[in-house]
């Protein structure tokens, strides 16, 4: 996977995230959010390294407030992992890449069940 992370919207969220056949990490972010910009390169690296196991996408909360509200996103960056249409993991705040990867370990590698 090359280039920027895919942007999802309120309109595309169900198709791109909830109906995905693999886990999806959604980065809830905004252009004015410094910590969001801080973790963006880490998320890009995770997508490049683990894109076959987990999809990494971004959702701009200013442009797509309905989805952020639906999932109770109160502070950003918030990273939600969706699997089978449900939130299975939430990571709040800017963390180093290694910490994010540790949080994602259940979704990376052999223990990821193919639904």
Buried (B, 14 or more C-beta within 10 A) or exposed (E): BEEEBBBBEBEBBEEBBEEBEBBBBBBBBBEEBEBBBEBBEBBBBBBEBBEEBBBBBBBBBEEBEEBBEEBEBEEBBBBBBBBEEEEEBBBBEBBEBEEBBEBBEEBBEEEBEEE
